[in-house]
């Protein structure tokens, strides 16, 4: 397989009829999963040569064959076939459209819904990577993705998957949160915000950052912000993470603090959230942060102080 990583060797394989032979192995169903997976691996190297890729795509049922292999019960076949399709479709809009038309996205999502989480974790990871790379570039791909209950499966993996799968699911979630407001509204209604809160205290800084940015994007939608504020746990948990007097907080580094302050700042646009933050008992901790963490924390203190001032005035008059 490594020999075909060189384009000259790839041409040699093609000249000897190797491409047709490999395609036959993948399509006829008479060979072992190991041989089919190896053939997919070699073909993945060969599609790096544009002319060979075009030849493969023009062959009858080639794309259909590889898409069917995604549904294999053998993990190595799933992984290698998805990897091959990813190489074929990346940076090639025309091939991607063929992939979508022939049901490729539905097959990728079906991998995520596999009820056996232990044997297929690697398949789930590469399926999520393929979705991340292939499905956000055009409205057609995104619509196909949303139409097959992808969000339900993504939310389940975010909540129940193995750690490596959860991180892959979080990456895709973060990507989704950068899409137009309608998508973010749907995600807010589906229950993504409470799951993202759970990642704010993760050991990995990258995970905390992805979760914070995704949550910030979701609560930028007024409806989501109001929904988020209705659950006292959400705001209380973020405030607890900001309380640096507790040295056990993994999120007490300055990078994570900045993200958390940004989330709170966005929440202050919601009256009920602002009142909950101001009356939480963590105000002194936030004021202490304002002395060291810069302008964002100071802006937060100022906004909360204005809320207290208005409350005092309303009490007087």
Secondary structure, 3 states (H helix, E strand, C coil): CHHHHCHHHHHHHHHCCHHHHHHHHHHHCCCCHHHHHHHHHHHHHHCCCHHHHHHHHHCCCHHHHHHHHHCCCCHHHHHHHHHHHHHHHCCCHHHHHHHHHCCHHHHHHHHHCCCCCCCCHHHHHHHHHHHHHHCCCCHHHHHHHHCCCHHHHHHHHHHHCCHHHHHHHHHHHHHHCCCCHHHHHHHHHHCHHHHHHHHHHCCCHHHHHHHHHHHHHHCCCHHHHHHHHHCHHHHHHHHHHHCCCCCCCCCCCHHHHHHHHHHHHHHCCCHHHHHHHHCCCCHHHHHHHHCCCCHHHHHHHHHHHHHHHHHHHHHHC
